[in-house]
Amino acid sequence: MPLRIRVRSRGSGPTRRPPPGERPGSFIVDPGRATPPLPVYVLRSVLESMHRYARSGGEFEVGGFLLGGYHYHEGHSYLDITAEVPCLKARSARTHLTFSNEAQREFHRVAQERHPDKRVLGWYHTHPGYGVFLSDYDLFVQRSFFAEEHLVAVVIDPLEPPSQRTGVFVWHRGDVSHGYHLIVYDQEVP
Ligand SMILES: [Zn+2]
C-alpha cells in the first residue's frame, strides 16, 4: 500500500540540555518501570491529550506525530516529547492505520506553523483492545520511514489499565527495541 512518510530532520545530533527533573520548575510525575536505552520523556499534558485522542477513536486505530527535542546531558542522550499532532486525516480501520500523503502534508503544515522550533521525534498510534506491541506492519513502517536514532514509535491501548496503556519503542543496537515506559514529567507554569 502506498505510504510515503517524509520526516524532515532539523539538525542532526542531540543538543545539550538538562533533562526534565533537573531543570528549574520541572518535576517527574511517573518515572516508568524501565528506562529504555534512549530515555523518552513526555510532558504530562501531551500524554493526556494523546490518551484522550486514543479513547475518541473507539474501536478504531488513530494516530499522529510526535514533536519535541533531542538532547544530551552528561554524556547521555534522551528525547523530550513536548507536542503531538493528531493526524486527523489518517485512514483508520480496526487493525491498521495508514497516513495518506494528504495527512502528511497537513502534518508538515501544522508542524511548521505551530511548532517551528521542535523536531519530529516519531509517530504514535493506538491498538484498541489488543495490546501494546509493534505488529509486523508497524515494524515495517518504523524501519522504513523512521530509521534514525532519535525517531521512536509510541503505541497506546486505551483499554489497558493506566500502567500498561502506553509503550515506546526506540532504536537500540541497529534494530527496534521492545516496548518501554515513557517518563512522564510536568513543569510549573512561569
Ligand atoms: Zn499497530
Backbone and ligand atoms as CSV (ligand in chain L), in Angstrom:
chain,resi,resn,atom,element,x,y,z
A,1,MET,N,N,0.841,-1.190,0.000
A,1,MET,CA,C,0.000,0.000,0.000
A,1,MET,C,C,0.875,1.238,0.000
A,2,PRO,N,N,0.437,2.299,-0.645
A,2,PRO,CA,C,1.323,3.459,-0.757
A,2,PRO,C,C,1.480,4.151,0.585
A,3,LEU,N,N,2.689,4.352,0.967
A,3,LEU,CA,C,2.931,5.009,2.241
A,3,LEU,C,C,4.258,5.737,2.110
A,4,ARG,N,N,4.185,7.008,2.052
A,4,ARG,CA,C,5.437,7.773,1.943
A,4,ARG,C,C,5.479,8.805,3.049
A,5,ILE,N,N,6.176,8.448,4.093
A,5,ILE,CA,C,6.305,9.385,5.198
A,5,ILE,C,C,7.657,10.064,5.072
A,6,ARG,N,N,7.624,11.329,4.844
A,6,ARG,CA,C,8.885,12.062,4.763
A,6,ARG,C,C,9.093,12.811,6.061
A,7,VAL,N,N,10.097,12.441,6.742
A,7,VAL,CA,C,10.394,13.104,8.002
A,7,VAL,C,C,11.538,14.071,7.768
A,8,ARG,N,N,11.276,15.324,7.976
A,8,ARG,CA,C,12.337,16.319,7.788
A,8,ARG,C,C,13.057,16.528,9.102
A,9,SER,N,N,14.288,16.156,9.143
A,9,SER,CA,C,15.073,16.351,10.361
A,9,SER,C,C,15.588,17.776,10.410
A,10,ARG,N,N,15.521,18.359,11.592
A,10,ARG,CA,C,16.146,19.674,11.784
A,10,ARG,C,C,17.424,19.444,12.572
A,11,GLY,N,N,18.551,19.701,11.937
A,11,GLY,CA,C,19.819,19.431,12.608
A,11,GLY,C,C,20.044,17.933,12.667
A,12,SER,N,N,21.217,17.519,13.114
A,12,SER,CA,C,21.477,16.089,13.112
A,12,SER,C,C,21.537,15.525,14.523
A,13,GLY,N,N,22.563,15.853,15.264
A,13,GLY,CA,C,22.739,15.243,16.576
A,13,GLY,C,C,21.952,15.941,17.662
A,14,PRO,N,N,22.048,15.377,18.883
A,14,PRO,CA,C,21.349,15.986,20.016
A,14,PRO,C,C,22.009,17.296,20.455
A,15,THR,N,N,21.226,18.137,21.098
A,15,THR,CA,C,21.746,19.386,21.641
A,15,THR,C,C,21.806,19.285,23.162
A,16,ARG,N,N,22.689,20.039,23.765
A,16,ARG,CA,C,22.913,19.939,25.207
A,16,ARG,C,C,21.760,20.577,25.992
A,17,ARG,N,N,21.196,19.855,26.940
A,17,ARG,CA,C,20.159,20.403,27.808
A,17,ARG,C,C,19.920,19.439,28.976
A,18,PRO,N,N,19.800,19.941,30.200
A,18,PRO,CA,C,19.472,19.037,31.306
A,18,PRO,C,C,18.095,18.424,31.094
A,19,PRO,N,N,17.893,17.166,31.503
A,19,PRO,CA,C,16.589,16.524,31.293
A,19,PRO,C,C,15.541,17.064,32.260
A,20,PRO,N,N,14.261,16.817,31.957
A,20,PRO,CA,C,13.197,17.176,32.897
A,20,PRO,C,C,13.519,16.563,34.257
A,21,GLY,N,N,13.157,17.273,35.316
A,21,GLY,CA,C,13.512,16.817,36.657
A,21,GLY,C,C,14.777,17.496,37.153
A,22,GLU,N,N,15.651,17.864,36.200
A,22,GLU,CA,C,16.873,18.584,36.576
A,22,GLU,C,C,16.839,20.021,36.091
A,23,ARG,N,N,15.744,20.376,35.428
A,23,ARG,CA,C,15.589,21.776,35.021
A,23,ARG,C,C,14.762,22.498,36.080
A,24,PRO,N,N,15.024,23.766,36.305
A,24,PRO,CA,C,14.241,24.506,37.295
A,24,PRO,C,C,12.747,24.455,36.964
A,25,GLY,N,N,11.923,24.171,37.975
A,25,GLY,CA,C,10.473,24.215,37.777
A,25,GLY,C,C,9.877,22.951,37.184
A,26,SER,N,N,10.714,21.957,36.848
A,26,SER,CA,C,10.167,20.719,36.274
A,26,SER,C,C,10.267,19.596,37.293
A,27,PHE,N,N,9.360,18.641,37.207
A,27,PHE,CA,C,9.409,17.524,38.146
A,27,PHE,C,C,8.849,16.268,37.478
A,28,ILE,N,N,9.360,15.107,37.907
A,28,ILE,CA,C,8.950,13.829,37.338
A,28,ILE,C,C,7.643,13.383,37.996
A,29,VAL,N,N,6.666,13.053,37.170
A,29,VAL,CA,C,5.372,12.581,37.673
A,29,VAL,C,C,5.379,11.056,37.756
A,30,ASP,N,N,5.935,10.408,36.744
A,30,ASP,CA,C,5.974,8.945,36.686
A,30,ASP,C,C,7.283,8.533,36.016
A,31,PRO,N,N,8.202,7.924,36.773
A,31,PRO,CA,C,9.495,7.565,36.188
A,31,PRO,C,C,9.428,6.332,35.283
A,32,GLY,N,N,8.258,5.711,35.183
A,32,GLY,CA,C,8.158,4.489,34.392
A,32,GLY,C,C,8.816,3.345,35.144
A,33,ARG,N,N,8.689,2.139,34.632
A,33,ARG,CA,C,9.264,0.992,35.336
A,33,ARG,C,C,10.600,0.582,34.766
A,34,ALA,N,N,10.847,0.894,33.510
A,34,ALA,CA,C,12.116,0.517,32.904
A,34,ALA,C,C,12.593,1.667,32.030
A,35,THR,N,N,13.872,1.949,32.120
A,35,THR,CA,C,14.420,3.040,31.331
A,35,THR,C,C,14.952,2.483,30.015
A,36,PRO,N,N,14.442,2.969,28.920
A,36,PRO,CA,C,14.938,2.454,27.637
A,36,PRO,C,C,16.369,2.885,27.384
A,37,PRO,N,N,17.037,2.231,26.424
A,37,PRO,CA,C,18.401,2.623,26.062
A,37,PRO,C,C,18.467,4.119,25.756
A,38,LEU,N,N,17.415,4.630,25.148
A,38,LEU,CA,C,17.295,6.065,24.914
A,38,LEU,C,C,16.085,6.530,25.731
A,39,PRO,N,N,16.288,7.126,26.910
A,39,PRO,CA,C,15.135,7.528,27.722
A,39,PRO,C,C,14.242,8.511,26.954
A,40,VAL,N,N,12.936,8.312,27.082
A,40,VAL,CA,C,11.982,9.178,26.382
A,40,VAL,C,C,11.065,9.823,27.404
A,41,TYR,N,N,11.199,11.134,27.559
A,41,TYR,CA,C,10.358,11.916,28.464
A,41,TYR,C,C,9.166,12.446,27.683
A,42,VAL,N,N,8.037,12.583,28.384
A,42,VAL,CA,C,6.867,13.203,27.750
A,42,VAL,C,C,6.208,14.150,28.745
A,43,LEU,N,N,5.846,15.298,28.256
A,43,LEU,CA,C,5.141,16.264,29.088
A,43,LEU,C,C,3.742,15.718,29.395
A,44,ARG,N,N,3.337,15.804,30.676
A,44,ARG,CA,C,2.079,15.175,31.090
A,44,ARG,C,C,0.880,15.606,30.232
A,45,SER,N,N,0.769,16.893,29.943
A,45,SER,CA,C,-0.387,17.370,29.178
A,45,SER,C,C,-0.406,16.774,27.763
A,46,VAL,N,N,0.778,16.509,27.216
A,46,VAL,CA,C,0.859,15.937,25.869
A,46,VAL,C,C,0.407,14.472,25.895
A,47,LEU,N,N,0.865,13.741,26.924
A,47,LEU,CA,C,0.436,12.339,27.056
A,47,LEU,C,C,-1.082,12.266,27.268
A,48,GLU,N,N,-1.598,13.188,28.084
A,48,GLU,CA,C,-3.048,13.187,28.333
A,48,GLU,C,C,-3.825,13.471,27.059
A,49,SER,N,N,-3.340,14.359,26.234
A,49,SER,CA,C,-4.087,14.630,25.002
A,49,SER,C,C,-3.995,13.453,24.032
A,50,MET,N,N,-2.872,12.717,24.056
A,50,MET,CA,C,-2.779,11.504,23.230
A,50,MET,C,C,-3.779,10.449,23.721
A,51,HIS,N,N,-3.901,10.326,25.048
A,51,HIS,CA,C,-4.842,9.344,25.599
A,51,HIS,C,C,-6.290,9.726,25.287
A,52,ARG,N,N,-6.585,11.026,25.367
A,52,ARG,CA,C,-7.945,11.474,25.005
A,52,ARG,C,C,-8.258,11.131,23.549
A,53,TYR,N,N,-7.288,11.422,22.689
A,53,TYR,CA,C,-7.468,11.141,21.260
A,53,TYR,C,C,-7.627,9.635,21.033
A,54,ALA,N,N,-6.833,8.852,21.773
A,54,ALA,CA,C,-6.910,7.386,21.656
A,54,ALA,C,C,-8.319,6.896,22.009
A,55,ARG,N,N,-8.871,7.427,23.114
A,55,ARG,CA,C,-10.216,6.998,23.531
A,55,ARG,C,C,-11.277,7.448,22.534
A,56,SER,N,N,-11.045,8.617,21.915
A,56,SER,CA,C,-12.040,9.149,20.976
A,56,SER,C,C,-12.167,8.259,19.738
A,57,GLY,N,N,-11.144,7.453,19.476
A,57,GLY,CA,C,-11.188,6.588,18.302
A,57,GLY,C,C,-12.072,5.365,18.489
A,58,GLY,N,N,-12.506,5.133,19.747
A,58,GLY,CA,C,-13.334,3.953,19.995
A,58,GLY,C,C,-12.578,2.698,19.629
A,59,GLU,N,N,-13.206,1.854,18.825
A,59,GLU,CA,C,-12.546,0.593,18.478
A,59,GLU,C,C,-11.648,0.725,17.246
A,60,PHE,N,N,-11.510,1.964,16.735
A,60,PHE,CA,C,-10.675,2.158,15.559
A,60,PHE,C,C,-9.323,2.752,15.942
A,61,GLU,N,N,-8.320,2.397,15.151
A,61,GLU,CA,C,-6.995,2.951,15.390
A,61,GLU,C,C,-6.949,4.412,14.956
A,62,VAL,N,N,-6.285,5.201,15.785
A,62,VAL,CA,C,-5.975,6.575,15.397
A,62,VAL,C,C,-4.493,6.804,15.678
A,63,GLY,N,N,-3.958,7.898,15.181
A,63,GLY,CA,C,-2.540,8.146,15.412
A,63,GLY,C,C,-2.136,9.548,15.037
A,64,GLY,N,N,-0.845,9.768,15.111
A,64,GLY,CA,C,-0.333,11.093,14.788
A,64,GLY,C,C,1.177,11.120,14.921
A,65,PHE,N,N,1.707,12.326,15.008
A,65,PHE,CA,C,3.152,12.504,15.042
A,65,PHE,C,C,3.596,13.132,16.356
A,66,LEU,N,N,4.844,12.863,16.716
A,66,LEU,CA,C,5.427,13.356,17.966
A,66,LEU,C,C,6.493,14.406,17.659
A,67,LEU,N,N,6.510,15.452,18.470
A,67,LEU,CA,C,7.477,16.532,18.274
A,67,LEU,C,C,8.129,16.899,19.599
A,68,GLY,N,N,9.313,17.464,19.526
A,68,GLY,CA,C,9.970,17.898,20.759
A,68,GLY,C,C,11.449,18.120,20.551
A,69,GLY,N,N,12.233,17.687,21.551
A,69,GLY,CA,C,13.671,17.920,21.497
A,69,GLY,C,C,14.464,16.628,21.609
A,70,TYR,N,N,15.657,16.659,21.020
A,70,TYR,CA,C,16.616,15.552,21.110
A,70,TYR,C,C,17.855,16.151,21.757
A,71,HIS,N,N,18.127,15.708,22.977
A,71,HIS,CA,C,19.142,16.383,23.782
A,71,HIS,C,C,20.155,15.400,24.364
A,72,TYR,N,N,21.208,15.951,24.953
A,72,TYR,CA,C,22.109,15.125,25.752
A,72,TYR,C,C,22.507,15.890,27.004
A,73,HIS,N,N,22.860,15.115,28.016
A,73,HIS,CA,C,23.268,15.687,29.293
A,73,HIS,C,C,24.228,14.715,29.964
A,74,GLU,N,N,25.384,15.183,30.320
A,74,GLU,CA,C,26.404,14.368,30.978
A,74,GLU,C,C,26.654,13.055,30.236
A,75,GLY,N,N,26.770,13.159,28.927
A,75,GLY,CA,C,27.140,12.006,28.110
A,75,GLY,C,C,26.004,11.082,27.714
A,76,HIS,N,N,24.772,11.403,28.137
A,76,HIS,CA,C,23.642,10.544,27.801
A,76,HIS,C,C,22.610,11.301,26.956
A,77,SER,N,N,22.144,10.641,25.898
A,77,SER,CA,C,21.114,11.253,25.054
A,77,SER,C,C,19.736,10.909,25.587
A,78,TYR,N,N,18.774,11.753,25.288
A,78,TYR,CA,C,17.389,11.463,25.652
A,78,TYR,C,C,16.459,12.252,24.742
A,79,LEU,N,N,15.199,11.833,24.702
A,79,LEU,CA,C,14.179,12.549,23.927
A,79,LEU,C,C,13.201,13.218,24.872
A,80,ASP,N,N,12.666,14.344,24.432
A,80,ASP,CA,C,11.727,15.125,25.233
A,80,ASP,C,C,10.530,15.465,24.345
A,81,ILE,N,N,9.431,14.698,24.513
A,81,ILE,CA,C,8.242,14.917,23.685
A,81,ILE,C,C,7.429,16.059,24.297
A,82,THR,N,N,7.326,17.159,23.572
A,82,THR,CA,C,6.652,18.345,24.107
A,82,THR,C,C,5.422,18.744,23.288
A,83,ALA,N,N,5.129,18.005,22.222
A,83,ALA,CA,C,3.927,18.276,21.430
A,83,ALA,C,C,3.569,17.032,20.641
A,84,GLU,N,N,2.302,16.928,20.318
A,84,GLU,CA,C,1.866,15.851,19.418
A,84,GLU,C,C,0.847,16.445,18.467
A,85,VAL,N,N,0.847,15.920,17.265
A,85,VAL,CA,C,-0.096,16.404,16.261
A,85,VAL,C,C,-0.947,15.223,15.823
A,86,PRO,N,N,-2.227,15.194,16.259
A,86,PRO,CA,C,-3.104,14.122,15.808
A,86,PRO,C,C,-3.229,14.189,14.293
A,87,CYS,N,N,-3.177,13.045,13.664
A,87,CYS,CA,C,-3.231,13.015,12.208
A,87,CYS,C,C,-4.672,12.736,11.814
A,88,LEU,N,N,-5.475,13.800,11.809
A,88,LEU,CA,C,-6.910,13.625,11.649
A,88,LEU,C,C,-7.290,13.032,10.312
A,89,LYS,N,N,-6.396,13.174,9.360
A,89,LYS,CA,C,-6.736,12.660,8.040
A,89,LYS,C,C,-6.144,11.280,7.787
A,90,ALA,N,N,-5.592,10.678,8.832
A,90,ALA,CA,C,-5.134,9.296,8.661
A,90,ALA,C,C,-6.356,8.424,8.386
A,91,ARG,N,N,-6.195,7.434,7.559
A,91,ARG,CA,C,-7.288,6.484,7.341
A,91,ARG,C,C,-7.217,5.453,8.438
A,92,SER,N,N,-8.271,5.319,9.149
A,92,SER,CA,C,-8.193,4.383,10.259
A,92,SER,C,C,-9.127,3.206,10.033
A,93,ALA,N,N,-8.725,2.079,10.565
A,93,ALA,CA,C,-9.545,0.880,10.477
A,93,ALA,C,C,-9.318,0.097,11.755
A,94,ARG,N,N,-9.975,-1.001,11.897
A,94,ARG,CA,C,-9.888,-1.714,13.159
A,94,ARG,C,C,-8.481,-2.154,13.508
A,95,THR,N,N,-7.729,-2.623,12.547
A,95,THR,CA,C,-6.409,-3.142,12.909
A,95,THR,C,C,-5.280,-2.581,12.069
A,96,HIS,N,N,-5.498,-1.493,11.419
A,96,HIS,CA,C,-4.340,-0.859,10.787
A,96,HIS,C,C,-4.620,0.612,10.556
A,97,LEU,N,N,-3.586,1.326,10.288
A,97,LEU,CA,C,-3.681,2.768,10.140
A,97,LEU,C,C,-2.679,3.180,9.080
A,98,THR,N,N,-3.103,3.966,8.135
A,98,THR,CA,C,-2.131,4.474,7.170
A,98,THR,C,C,-2.201,5.989,7.127
A,99,PHE,N,N,-1.066,6.585,6.961
A,99,PHE,CA,C,-1.004,8.033,6.825
A,99,PHE,C,C,-0.974,8.353,5.330
A,100,SER,N,N,-2.036,8.951,4.838
A,100,SER,CA,C,-2.070,9.296,3.423
A,100,SER,C,C,-1.103,10.448,3.150
A,101,ASN,N,N,-0.802,10.655,1.879
A,101,ASN,CA,C,0.054,11.786,1.521
A,101,ASN,C,C,-0.579,13.098,1.974
A,102,GLU,N,N,-1.905,13.178,1.864
A,102,GLU,CA,C,-2.605,14.386,2.286
A,102,GLU,C,C,-2.416,14.613,3.790
A,103,ALA,N,N,-2.527,13.508,4.563
A,103,ALA,CA,C,-2.356,13.612,6.012
A,103,ALA,C,C,-0.946,14.091,6.349
A,104,GLN,N,N,0.031,13.620,5.589
A,104,GLN,CA,C,1.406,14.031,5.869
A,104,GLN,C,C,1.657,15.486,5.503
A,105,ARG,N,N,1.038,15.927,4.420
A,105,ARG,CA,C,1.165,17.347,4.057
A,105,ARG,C,C,0.569,18.220,5.143
A,106,GLU,N,N,-0.592,17.789,5.628
A,106,GLU,CA,C,-1.264,18.524,6.703
A,106,GLU,C,C,-0.371,18.580,7.947
A,107,PHE,N,N,0.246,17.445,8.260
A,107,PHE,CA,C,1.128,17.416,9.428
A,107,PHE,C,C,2.281,18.414,9.270
A,108,HIS,N,N,2.941,18.393,8.112
A,108,HIS,CA,C,4.085,19.287,7.930
A,108,HIS,C,C,3.660,20.756,7.984
A,109,ARG,N,N,2.445,21.027,7.501
A,109,ARG,CA,C,1.938,22.403,7.563
A,109,ARG,C,C,1.747,22.822,9.032
A,110,VAL,N,N,1.071,21.974,9.808
A,110,VAL,CA,C,0.824,22.274,11.218
A,110,VAL,C,C,2.141,22.379,11.987
A,111,ALA,N,N,3.058,21.455,11.719
A,111,ALA,CA,C,4.334,21.449,12.441
A,111,ALA,C,C,5.098,22.746,12.180
A,112,GLN,N,N,5.107,23.192,10.937
A,112,GLN,CA,C,5.853,24.410,10.618
A,112,GLN,C,C,5.177,25.650,11.191
A,113,GLU,N,N,3.851,25.661,11.177
A,113,GLU,CA,C,3.136,26.837,11.678
A,113,GLU,C,C,3.185,26.936,13.194
A,114,ARG,N,N,2.890,25.819,13.862
A,114,ARG,CA,C,2.729,25.874,15.323
A,114,ARG,C,C,3.963,25.477,16.102
A,115,HIS,N,N,4.841,24.690,15.498
A,115,HIS,CA,C,5.999,24.178,16.253
A,115,HIS,C,C,7.292,24.318,15.448
A,116,PRO,N,N,7.594,25.527,14.985
A,116,PRO,CA,C,8.770,25.667,14.108
A,116,PRO,C,C,10.086,25.341,14.816
A,117,ASP,N,N,10.072,25.397,16.159
A,117,ASP,CA,C,11.313,25.171,16.911
A,117,ASP,C,C,11.475,23.725,17.362
A,118,LYS,N,N,10.524,22.871,17.023
A,118,LYS,CA,C,10.592,21.485,17.503
A,118,LYS,C,C,11.001,20.529,16.389
A,119,ARG,N,N,11.588,19.412,16.818
A,119,ARG,CA,C,11.963,18.374,15.857
A,119,ARG,C,C,10.897,17.295,15.816
A,120,VAL,N,N,10.797,16.635,14.689
A,120,VAL,CA,C,9.957,15.442,14.611
A,120,VAL,C,C,10.667,14.329,15.375
A,121,LEU,N,N,9.941,13.670,16.280
A,121,LEU,CA,C,10.543,12.599,17.085
A,121,LEU,C,C,9.922,11.234,16.800
A,122,GLY,N,N,8.991,11.163,15.865
A,122,GLY,CA,C,8.416,9.869,15.552
A,122,GLY,C,C,6.909,9.929,15.399
A,123,TRP,N,N,6.275,8.813,15.691
A,123,TRP,CA,C,4.839,8.689,15.450
A,123,TRP,C,C,4.187,7.908,16.573
A,124,TYR,N,N,2.881,8.008,16.688
A,124,TYR,CA,C,2.156,7.196,17.659
A,124,TYR,C,C,0.869,6.698,17.034
A,125,HIS,N,N,0.389,5.576,17.550
A,125,HIS,CA,C,-0.921,5.091,17.102
A,125,HIS,C,C,-1.497,4.173,18.164
A,126,THR,N,N,-2.750,3.816,17.992
A,126,THR,CA,C,-3.452,3.054,19.022
A,126,THR,C,C,-3.730,1.621,18.574
A,127,HIS,N,N,-3.842,0.750,19.564
A,127,HIS,CA,C,-4.253,-0.648,19.364
A,127,HIS,C,C,-5.422,-0.900,20.308
A,128,PRO,N,N,-6.611,-0.397,19.978
A,128,PRO,CA,C,-7.709,-0.505,20.944
A,128,PRO,C,C,-8.090,-1.944,21.246
A,129,GLY,N,N,-7.738,-2.400,22.448
A,129,GLY,CA,C,-8.157,-3.715,22.904
A,129,GLY,C,C,-7.252,-4.858,22.514
A,130,TYR,N,N,-6.136,-4.612,21.841
A,130,TYR,CA,C,-5.277,-5.768,21.533
A,130,TYR,C,C,-3.812,-5.588,21.913
A,131,GLY,N,N,-3.542,-4.638,22.797
A,131,GLY,CA,C,-2.241,-4.652,23.464
A,131,GLY,C,C,-1.184,-3.750,22.856
A,132,VAL,N,N,-0.151,-3.529,23.660
A,132,VAL,CA,C,0.918,-2.612,23.288
A,132,VAL,C,C,2.092,-3.402,22.725
A,133,PHE,N,N,2.231,-3.379,21.423
A,133,PHE,CA,C,3.344,-4.052,20.739
A,133,PHE,C,C,3.432,-3.451,19.345
A,134,LEU,N,N,4.482,-3.797,18.607
A,134,LEU,CA,C,4.555,-3.382,17.217
A,134,LEU,C,C,4.251,-4.586,16.332
A,135,SER,N,N,3.250,-4.438,15.486
A,135,SER,CA,C,2.923,-5.513,14.543
A,135,SER,C,C,3.995,-5.564,13.454
A,136,ASP,N,N,3.942,-6.585,12.633
A,136,ASP,CA,C,4.900,-6.673,11.525
A,136,ASP,C,C,4.803,-5.429,10.638
A,137,TYR,N,N,3.569,-4.976,10.421
A,137,TYR,CA,C,3.398,-3.787,9.597
A,137,TYR,C,C,3.981,-2.548,10.291
A,138,ASP,N,N,3.751,-2.435,11.615
A,138,ASP,CA,C,4.321,-1.307,12.364
A,138,ASP,C,C,5.852,-1.322,12.289
A,139,LEU,N,N,6.440,-2.518,12.414
A,139,LEU,CA,C,7.901,-2.639,12.318
A,139,LEU,C,C,8.391,-2.218,10.938
A,140,PHE,N,N,7.622,-2.604,9.919
A,140,PHE,CA,C,7.960,-2.189,8.557
A,140,PHE,C,C,7.955,-0.662,8.453
A,141,VAL,N,N,6.925,-0.037,9.008
A,141,VAL,CA,C,6.840,1.431,8.977
A,141,VAL,C,C,8.022,2.055,9.711
A,142,GLN,N,N,8.310,1.540,10.916
A,142,GLN,CA,C,9.381,2.118,11.723
A,142,GLN,C,C,10.736,1.965,11.014
A,143,ARG,N,N,10.997,0.778,10.467
A,143,ARG,CA,C,12.290,0.528,9.831
A,143,ARG,C,C,12.424,1.280,8.517
A,144,SER,N,N,11.293,1.522,7.846
A,144,SER,CA,C,11.359,2.129,6.524
A,144,SER,C,C,11.361,3.650,6.582
A,145,PHE,N,N,10.580,4.221,7.505
A,145,PHE,CA,C,10.338,5.662,7.450
A,145,PHE,C,C,10.833,6.422,8.676
A,146,PHE,N,N,11.186,5.685,9.722
A,146,PHE,CA,C,11.652,6.347,10.949
A,146,PHE,C,C,12.989,5.758,11.374
A,147,ALA,N,N,13.847,5.509,10.378
A,147,ALA,CA,C,15.103,4.813,10.650
A,147,ALA,C,C,16.217,5.792,11.005
A,148,GLU,N,N,15.990,6.562,12.056
A,148,GLU,CA,C,17.038,7.420,12.593
A,148,GLU,C,C,17.042,7.246,14.099
A,149,GLU,N,N,18.208,7.456,14.705
A,149,GLU,CA,C,18.386,7.118,16.121
A,149,GLU,C,C,17.415,7.828,17.060
A,150,HIS,N,N,16.884,8.977,16.635
A,150,HIS,CA,C,16.022,9.764,17.530
A,150,HIS,C,C,14.542,9.658,17.142
A,151,LEU,N,N,14.190,8.706,16.272
A,151,LEU,CA,C,12.798,8.578,15.853
A,151,LEU,C,C,12.169,7.337,16.483
A,152,VAL,N,N,11.107,7.529,17.246
A,152,VAL,CA,C,10.519,6.440,18.025
A,152,VAL,C,C,9.078,6.172,17.614
A,153,ALA,N,N,8.556,5.034,18.066
A,153,ALA,CA,C,7.151,4.695,17.877
A,153,ALA,C,C,6.512,4.560,19.257
A,154,VAL,N,N,5.374,5.201,19.454
A,154,VAL,CA,C,4.612,5.053,20.687
A,154,VAL,C,C,3.308,4.342,20.342
A,155,VAL,N,N,2.969,3.311,21.129
A,155,VAL,CA,C,1.707,2.580,20.929
A,155,VAL,C,C,0.870,2.698,22.192
A,156,ILE,N,N,-0.417,2.977,22.012
A,156,ILE,CA,C,-1.341,3.148,23.133
A,156,ILE,C,C,-2.505,2.174,22.965
A,157,ASP,N,N,-2.776,1.411,24.011
A,157,ASP,CA,C,-4.022,0.647,24.043
A,157,ASP,C,C,-4.921,1.289,25.101
A,158,PRO,N,N,-5.903,2.082,24.665
A,158,PRO,CA,C,-6.708,2.841,25.628
A,158,PRO,C,C,-7.542,1.957,26.543
A,159,LEU,N,N,-7.656,0.670,26.236
A,159,LEU,CA,C,-8.458,-0.215,27.070
A,159,LEU,C,C,-7.638,-0.913,28.161
A,160,GLU,N,N,-6.335,-0.746,28.118
A,160,GLU,CA,C,-5.481,-1.333,29.158
A,160,GLU,C,C,-5.518,-0.451,30.408
A,161,PRO,N,N,-5.172,-1.022,31.594
A,161,PRO,CA,C,-5.040,-0.166,32.780
A,161,PRO,C,C,-3.913,0.843,32.575
A,162,PRO,N,N,-3.983,1.977,33.275
A,162,PRO,CA,C,-3.044,3.079,33.019
A,162,PRO,C,C,-1.569,2.669,32.980
A,163,SER,N,N,-1.147,1.767,33.881
A,163,SER,CA,C,0.283,1.448,33.945
A,163,SER,C,C,0.749,0.623,32.738
A,164,GLN,N,N,-0.180,0.035,32.007
A,164,GLN,CA,C,0.205,-0.795,30.851
A,164,GLN,C,C,-0.325,-0.240,29.534
A,165,ARG,N,N,-0.766,0.998,29.568
A,165,ARG,CA,C,-1.506,1.543,28.428
A,165,ARG,C,C,-0.608,2.021,27.309
A,166,THR,N,N,0.630,2.391,27.648
A,166,THR,CA,C,1.465,3.100,26.677
A,166,THR,C,C,2.857,2.497,26.618
A,167,GLY,N,N,3.381,2.296,25.432
A,167,GLY,CA,C,4.754,1.814,25.280
A,167,GLY,C,C,5.495,2.628,24.242
A,168,VAL,N,N,6.809,2.751,24.450
A,168,VAL,CA,C,7.631,3.449,23.459
A,168,VAL,C,C,8.705,2.487,22.962
A,169,PHE,N,N,8.937,2.503,21.668
A,169,PHE,CA,C,9.875,1.599,21.003
A,169,PHE,C,C,10.977,2.457,20.381
A,170,VAL,N,N,12.209,2.182,20.776
A,170,VAL,CA,C,13.326,3.030,20.339
A,170,VAL,C,C,14.314,2.197,19.525
A,171,TRP,N,N,15.247,2.885,18.881
A,171,TRP,CA,C,16.325,2.184,18.177
A,171,TRP,C,C,17.384,1.777,19.185
A,172,HIS,N,N,17.787,0.504,19.097
A,172,HIS,CA,C,18.826,0.014,20.003
A,172,HIS,C,C,19.667,-1.020,19.269
A,173,ARG,N,N,20.959,-0.763,19.200
A,173,ARG,CA,C,21.892,-1.673,18.513
A,173,ARG,C,C,21.401,-2.041,17.119
A,174,GLY,N,N,20.936,-1.042,16.393
A,174,GLY,CA,C,20.604,-1.252,14.990
A,174,GLY,C,C,19.239,-1.830,14.719
A,175,ASP,N,N,18.432,-2.031,15.772
A,175,ASP,CA,C,17.077,-2.519,15.490
A,175,ASP,C,C,16.076,-1.884,16.458
A,176,VAL,N,N,14.816,-2.228,16.258
A,176,VAL,CA,C,13.766,-1.635,17.074
A,176,VAL,C,C,13.654,-2.424,18.379
A,177,SER,N,N,13.648,-1.710,19.488
A,177,SER,CA,C,13.614,-2.348,20.807
A,177,SER,C,C,12.233,-2.903,21.112
A,178,HIS,N,N,12.144,-3.628,22.230
A,178,HIS,CA,C,10.820,-3.953,22.755
A,178,HIS,C,C,10.253,-2.711,23.434
A,179,GLY,N,N,9.044,-2.805,23.949
A,179,GLY,CA,C,8.385,-1.630,24.491
A,179,GLY,C,C,8.918,-1.218,25.858
A,180,TYR,N,N,9.080,0.064,26.065
A,180,TYR,CA,C,9.485,0.635,27.349
A,180,TYR,C,C,8.425,1.625,27.812
A,181,HIS,N,N,8.572,2.028,29.063
A,181,HIS,CA,C,7.690,3.067,29.590
A,181,HIS,C,C,8.203,4.452,29.217
A,182,LEU,N,N,7.284,5.355,29.011
A,182,LEU,CA,C,7.642,6.761,28.912
A,182,LEU,C,C,7.896,7.306,30.317
A,183,ILE,N,N,8.721,8.305,30.413
A,183,ILE,CA,C,8.952,9.006,31.675
A,183,ILE,C,C,8.127,10.288,31.627
A,184,VAL,N,N,7.136,10.373,32.519
A,184,VAL,CA,C,6.193,11.491,32.450
A,184,VAL,C,C,6.653,12.609,33.388
A,185,TYR,N,N,6.634,13.823,32.896
A,185,TYR,CA,C,7.033,14.955,33.741
A,185,TYR,C,C,6.068,16.118,33.570
A,186,ASP,N,N,6.190,17.051,34.487
A,186,ASP,CA,C,5.388,18.265,34.378
A,186,ASP,C,C,6.264,19.443,34.748
A,187,GLN,N,N,5.786,20.612,34.485
A,187,GLN,CA,C,6.574,21.794,34.853
A,187,GLN,C,C,5.644,22.882,35.362
A,188,GLU,N,N,6.204,23.656,36.286
A,188,GLU,CA,C,5.424,24.766,36.832
A,188,GLU,C,C,5.220,25.804,35.738
A,189,VAL,N,N,4.039,26.400,35.735
A,189,VAL,CA,C,3.785,27.456,34.770
A,189,VAL,C,C,4.448,28.737,35.292
A,190,PRO,N,N,5.330,29.349,34.482
A,190,PRO,CA,C,6.047,30.528,34.972
A,190,PRO,C,C,5.104,31.725,35.182
L,1,ZN,ZN,ZN,-0.011,-1.060,15.162
